[in-house]
């Protein structure tokens, strides 16, 4: 089994999620302290502070999810782990791997199934030599799976 991922792109994405978490938790905490120390106790301040803290916690969850982004290959097929989804695809259902024509976040590649649908591959990351190397390796493994 091989595991593919573009570490440089994923490190940048994780950093962005960490910044969202820090800003959300930091500003949310300031708002909660402000609410507790205020005599007026405006409900809007508390709700906004809780919402920002929730955004911060969401950022932390995304950091954790970004850690597992990868493409794993095995004898039966591939497992594409993106930030928001995981999909298992048998080699017999894989038509090919392509670079995506449109920019969608960090997704620059897709796996095309024999049914014609596509599934994004976030682990390829930004276009460039690392993405090209990952796609080349995936195509090589697809060819080897078809020969067996």
Buried (B, 14 or more C-beta within 10 A) or exposed (E): EEEBBBEEBBEEBBEBBBEBBEBBBEBBBEBBEBBEEEEEEEEEBBEBBBEBBEBBBBBBEBBEBBEEBBBBBEEEBBBBBBBEEEBEBEBEBBBEBBEBEEEEEBBBBBBBBEEEEBBBBBBBBBBEEBBBEBBEBBEEBBEEBEEE
